[in-house]
């Protein structure tokens, strides 16, 4: 049985970095504002803990990107899985970022915190974009 050689691509490595950036963005509010305010920030407009779901998806994306890069998983399967993970992360963070908009200004006076939700959205989109790049390279 012959196996075709897939092209070497930096996409999964960039995807790993993007997923780690999502994790860093999820943790960042704990360093910017008080922990009780972070709890209100992440859970106020939604019925689910957005930071936990997005963090879990980002950790799974790191593993799947690495498995696809190292040949532990079929690269097209890994690319497809990361496209789905990145897409769900992006949509969930977009929904949450729009819903939490009115709450952000009332939590703290730290100016950098006003942009956190958009930073989290950009990092989640980066995962989806690199997953699409990975899928394009291996399919």
N, C-alpha and C positions, 0 to 999 in steps of 0.2 A: 504494500500500500504506500503510495507516494503522497507526500504532503507538500502542498505548495508553500513556498517561502513568502511570508508577508514582508512588506517593506518596513524598514526601520523608520520610526517616526518619534519625534519628541513629544507628541500630543499627550500620551499618558503621564509623562513626567510633569508636564505643565498642568495637567489635570490634578495630579497629586498636590502640587503647590497651591492650586486654586481651592481645592477642598480643605487644605490646612488653613488657608486664609479665611474660609468660612468659619472654621472652628475658632480661629483667633478673633474674628468679628463677633461671634456669639459670646465669647468670654469677656470682651472688652468692657461692656457696661459695668461689670463687677469691679473694675478698677477706676471707673469714672464717677459712679454714684453709689449711694448706700445700697446694701443688699435688699432691704425691704422694698425700696423704690424699683429695683431691677425686677423683683417679682411682680410688681404692679405693671411695670413697663411691658414685660413679656406676656402677661396673661390677661390684662384688662379687656381688650376688645375681642378676644377669641375664647372659644370653649376648650381649646387644647393648648398645651405649653409649646408654643412655636419654637422656642430656642432648643428644647429637647428633641423635637422631631427633626428640625433642620440639622442640629448637631449629629444626631444619629445617622441621617442620610449622608452627611459629609464624611463621617467615619467609614461608613460602608463604601462610599465612593472611593476613598483612599485605598481600601483593600481591593476593590474591583479594578481600579486603574492599575495598581501594582501587579495584580494577578494577570491582567491582560498584557502588560508590558513584559513581564517575565516568562510568559508562556505557560503559566499554571492554569489558565483558563483560556478557552478559545477566544482570540482577540475580537472577532465580530460579536460574539456573545457579550464580552465585557464592554465593548463599545455601546451596544444596545442597552445594556443595563445602566450604564452611566448616563446615557441620554435620558432615560426615564427618571433616574434619580435627580439629575440636574434640572430637568424640566419641572418635576414636582417641587423641588426646593425653590426654584425661581418663582413659580406661581404662588406657593404658600407665603414666601417672604413678600411678594408684591401685594398680596391681599392684606397681610398683616401690616405692612408699612403704610398703606393707605388708611387702614382702620385706626392705627395708633397715632395718627397725625395730630389730633387735638390734645392728646395727653402729654406729648413730649415736652412742651414748654412749661408745663406745670410741675414737672418732677425736679428739675435742677436748674441752676444758673450757668452750668458749664456749657459754653458755646459749642464746643466740639461735639457734644452729645446730640445736638440738633440734627447732625448729619449721619448719625450712626445707622439709622434704619436704611438709608440710601446706600451706605457703604456695604451693609449686609446684602442688600439686593444686588449690587454690582458683583460682589464675590460669588453669590449664588449663580448669577448669570454667567460668570466666568467658568464655573463648573460645567454648565450646560453647553457653553460654546466650545470648550475644549473637548467635551464628549462628542459633540458634533464633528469636530475636526478629526478626532480619533476614528469615528465611524466612517467618515469620508476617506480616510487613509487606508483602512483595512477592508472596506467593502468594494 
